[in-house]
Amino acid sequence: MNALLSILLLVTNLVTDTSSTQVGVSGHYGQSTYAIEGDRAGGFSVQAQSMHDIDSVHRVFGEASYSWNQNHGNRFVENADYDMLRPYLTVDTVGGGMRTETYFFRGGYRMVRKHIVWHAALQFRALQSYRDIDPRPKNKVADLRVDAGIGYTNSTYAWMIIAGAGRYKQNNELKFYSELGESQIYHMVAPGAAYTRFSGSKKESYYHGLSAGASLAMMPRRSGWLAEIDYQYLRVEKELHDNTFIPIGRLHTHAVDATLGYMMPAWRLTVHGGFDMRRGQQFIYGEAANNTYPLLTLQSNYACSIWHIGADGSYNCPLPFGAMLFGAGIDYSGMRTTALHVEPRWRELNDLLTDNQLNAHASIRYAFPIKARYAWFICPDAHFCQYTRTTRHTWHIALHTGITF
């Protein structure tokens, strides 16, 4: 759903007639009974977004943000971006709170001439997460993506074709400083099974992958039907690094999502759905010789199908001073997994990683005019997730505020 909303927002920014800038800060707090994400979390972020029209033909746009987050009571997973990389995760039985810092940048150029609009953009996300008690992970993520699109626009509708590709890397390193010894480290090859051969002996992992995708979107200029269909492919591989480079798992993900809706100047209503197909392969090795592991075969060991469906909407209510924007949405995702047997030690982790989800969110944004085109906004929002098989749940609330002009 996030990918769909970002594509629709991108098309809106490309075809809108008004340039604008928004600068804001936000803070959030939440609690959870979902062990992977810990029992509570809090943090803040700073964001800035801008569209600037050089003239009636040329436009530059960009956004940047920094966020800091502290989780407490995390269990099992020692990776960043665990939901994207599962089941090839690094885990242990100790866990602990995790700090995460994320830097995000996106910038691009748009040109429109004689109803033809095209754009090119570059996006980069850098992330580091770490813990100051044993085991001490240090995850560093570099996620780069480029995209470009071309379309046709008139007084009523805009149609766009957008294509993109990206490169993903994550260094996952665990260290121990305590004199009491080290806990066992495991490298999972299924939601409930570890690669026994390398458990405990490898503390440095490296993930690298490529992504590509395309979208087709239709957006009304003021009111009418909106639609979007999106396909994304990701291939990511996990290697163990201590003394040699040993690939142990490779994941292929195909994701198809679609949105259909109707919008008016004061409100918008959309329904969306999608299907993800995830396939994993495990590298099987022979006996090591001279610190070299001969590859025997590449075995398909993991298959997961995820489907989701939902709806969301918004309503803009003008006030004597300013305006209120109400937003809400709900979606459900189901999962079916075929993998190796579940080891008793990892039964709880398997249940967490293969659970279905029911998500709901709501927000209220109030914008108050200050002077000329300047306005101050404040926006509280809330999100709740119920895991339907394990009856776990997470919730968080956030408060955003800033200035638009």
N, C-alpha and C positions, 0 to 999 in steps of 0.2 A: 504493500500500500504506500510506503514512503516513496518508493521509486515513481509510482504513478503520480502522486501529488507534486513531486519535484518537476516532472515533465510538464504537467499542466501549468505550474507556476512559471516555468521557463518560457512556455509559449505565450502566456499572458504578458510577461515582461518584454518579449520580443515585439509584440504587436500593439501594446498600449501606446497611447499618444502623449503621455505625460511622463517626464523624467522626475525622479524623486530620490531622496536620501533618507535613510533611517539609521539611527544609532541608539543602542540600548544595552541594558544589563539585565540579568535575571539570576534568581536563586531558586534552588529546589531542595526538597527533603522528601524522603520516602521510607517505607518499611516493607519487609518481605518475609515470607516463610519459604521462599524458593532458595534452596541452599546455595546454588551456584552464584547467585547475586548477593548473598549475604542477608543479614537481618535488618540492616538500615543503611541509608546512604544520604549524602548531602553534598552540595557544591554550588558553584556559581559559574557564570559565563558572561562574556562581553562580545557584542556583535555589531557589525556595521555593514550596511548594504547601500548601493548607490547605482543609479542609472543616469547617465549624462548625455544629452543630445548635443553633439557638435553642431549639427544643423538638421534640416528636415530629412536628410538622407542617412547620416552616419550617427551611430550611438556606441558608446562604450559602457560596460556594466561590470560590476564586481561586488564581492562580498568577502568578509574576513571575520573570523571569530577565534576566541580562546576560551577554553572551558577547563575547569578543575573539579574533580569529583573524588570523594572519599567513601569507600564502602567498608562495612564492618561485618565480621563473621562469615566471610566467604568460605566455601568448602569446595574441595575437589579440583576445580579447573584453575590452571595457572597461566592461561593464555589471554591475550586481548582478542577481541572479535571472535569469541568462542562459537557464537551461533552460526557464523559463516564457515568456520573451519571444522565443525564437528563432523564425524566422530574422531578425527585424527588430532586428539588433544593431549596435552601434557597435564597429568593430574598427580595428586598425592592425597594422603589421608589426614594431613594436618591443617592446611589452609591458613586463613587469616585475612585481615582487612587489606584492601588494595587502594592505592592512590593512582589516579589517572589524570593526565594532562593531554589535551587535544588542541591542535592548531589546524585551522582550516582556511583555505583560500580558494576563491574561484574568480576568474576574470575573463572577459571576452569582448568581442566586437560584433556589431550588427549593422547591416546596410539594407535599406529598402528603396527600391526604384521601380517605378511603373508596375506596382502591385507584386513584384517579386521581392521576397525577403530572405536573407541568408545570414548565418552567423557562424562563428568559430569561438571556442572557449577552452580554457585550461583549468583543471581542478586538481588541488593537492591537499591531502590530509596527512598530518604527522601526529603520531600518538606515542606516548610512553606511559607505562604503568609499572608500579614497583611496590615493594613492601620492605619495611625495615626490621622485620623479625624473620627467623628461619622458618621454612625455606624462603629465600629472598629472590623472587622473580624480578627480572628486568626485561620488559617487553618494549621493543621499538618497532613501530609500524610506519611504513612509507607507502602511501596509496595515491597513485597518480592516474589521472584520466583526462582524455581530450575528447571533445565532441564537436560536431558540426551539423548544420541543418539547412535545408532550403524549403521554401514554401511559397504559397500564393495567398494574398490577402486582398479583400475588397471592403466595402463599407459595412458588410454584415458578418462575414466569416473569415477565418484564417485557417489554412491547412498547412501542416508542416511534416516533413520527413527528417528525422534526427538519427544520426548514427554516432557511435562512440566506441572507444577502446581504452583499456587501462592496464596498468602494471601494479601488482601488489607484492609487498615484502614484509615479513615480520621476523625479527630476531627474538627468540625466546630462550632466555638463559636463567638458570637457577643456581644460587650460591648458598653456602652454609658457613657461618662464622662461630657457631656455638661450640664449646668444648665438649658438650654432651653427646656429640655425634650427629649423624645425618639421618633424615627420614628417607624412606624408599620413594623413588620417583618412577612413575609408570607412563608409558606411551600407548595411548589407546588406538585400537584399530577397528573398534566397533563401540556403540554406546555402552555396552556392558562387558567388554573384553579388552585386555591389554596385550601388547606384544611381549610375551614373557621373556623372550631371549634378550631383550635390551632393557628390561626393567632394572632400575637402580644404577646402571652403568653409564647412562648418557644423560647429561644435564644441559646440553646446549642443542637447541633445535632451530631450524630455519625453514620458514614457509615462503614460497614464491609462486606467483601465478599470473595468468593473463586473463583479461575479461574483454568481452565485446558484446555489442547489442545494437538494437535499432528500435525506433518508435515511430508510430504514425498517429498524429493528433489533429483534431478539429476543434476549434474554439470560436464561439461567437464574439463579435466585437462589443455588443451590449447585452443582447438577450438571445436565447435560442438553445439548441441542443449542443452538447459537448460530448466528445468521445475520444478515447485514446486506447491504443493497444501497444504493448511493449514486450520485447523479447530480450533476455540477457543470458549470456553464457559465461561461466567462470570455470577455469581449470587451475587448481592449486595443488602443490606437492609439498610434503613434509620430509625434511632431511634431518638426520642426527649428525652432530658435528664434532664431538670431543676430540677424536684423533683422526678421523677420516670422514668422508662424506658418504652417508648411507641413506638413500631414499627408503622410506618405509611405507608411505601411503600417498595415493593420488586421488583427488576428488574432482568429479565433473558435475557441474550444476547447470541445468537448463530451467529457466524461469519464464513463464508467459503470464502476463497480467493484462486486464482490460478494465476500462471504466466507461460508463455511460451515464449521462446526466442532463439536467436542464438548468439554465440559470437565467435570472432576471437581474436588473440593477440592484434590487434589494435582497435577493435570496438566491441560494444555489442548493441543489439536491443531486447527489450522485450515488450510484451503486457500483460496486467493483467486485472483481473476483479474479482468481488466478490459480495456477498450478505449477509447482516446482518438482522437478525430477532430479534426484541426487544419486550418483553412482560412484562407488569407491572401489579402489584396487589396492591390494597389499603386496609388497615386494617380499618374496620368499628367497632366503639365502642359504647357501651351503656352509660347510665348516670354514672358519676363517683361516687364512694362511698369509703370514707376513702382513698382518693388519689389513688384509683385503678380504672382502666378503664376495664370493662369486654368486651372481644372481642366477637362481634356478628357474623362477617363473614369476609372472605377474598375475596374481589371482584376484578375481572379482569377489569381494567379500562383504559388500555393503550396498543396499538399495533402499531408498527412502522416497516416498511420494507424499507431498504436502499440498493440500488445497485450502483455499481460504475464500470467504465471501463476506461482504459487509456493505454498509451504507453510511454516508455522512452528509451533513448539510450545514448551512450557515444562513444567518439572517441579519441584515444591517438595518438598524432602527435609528433614524435621525432624531435628534433631540434639540430643544431650543438652544443649547450650548453643546456642540459636539455631536458625537454619534456613538451608539453601542453596537458591537458586532458579536453575535452569539454563534457559537459553533459546537457541534456534537457529532459523535460517530460511534459505531459499534461494528465489530467484525469477529468472525469465528474461523479458526484454522484447525484442520484435522490432519493427522499424520499416520502413515502406515510404513513400518520399517521391517526390512528383512536383512538380518545380519547374522554374525556368529552367535554361538550360545552365550547366555548371560552367566558370567562368573558370580558366585554368591557375594564376593567382596564388593562387586560393582552393581548390585541389583538396584540400589537407590539411585545411583548416577544414571543407570539405564532408564529408570522410570522418569527421571527429571528431563533427560534429553529427548524422550519420545512422547512427551505429554501433549495433549491438545490444549488450545488456548481460546478463551473468550475475553476480548478486549473491549473496553469502553472508555471514551474520553469526552470531556466537555470544557469549554473555555468561554470567557466573557472579556471582550476588549473595549475599553472606553477611550476615545480620542477627544481631547479638549483643545480647541483652537486657542493659540496664544497671540500670534500677530502675523498678519499676511498669510503666507503659506505654512507657517510654523505651527506645529501641534504637538502636544504632549500626550502620550498614551500609557495606559496601565492595563495589564492583562493577566489575571489569575487563570490557571488551567489545572485540571486534575486528570489523572489516568489510573485505571484499575485493570488488572489482569487476573483472571481466574484460570488456574490449571485444572482441567475437569477430571483427569484420572487420579491424580495424587491429592486433589483438593488443596493444593498450595495456592498462594496468591501473592501479588505485589501491588503496591499503590504508591503513587508519588504526586505531590502537588508542587507547582512552580508559580513564581510571580515574575512577570516581565514588565519592564518599564523603560521609556526612552523618549526620543524626540524624532519627529519626521518633518521634512521640509523639502 
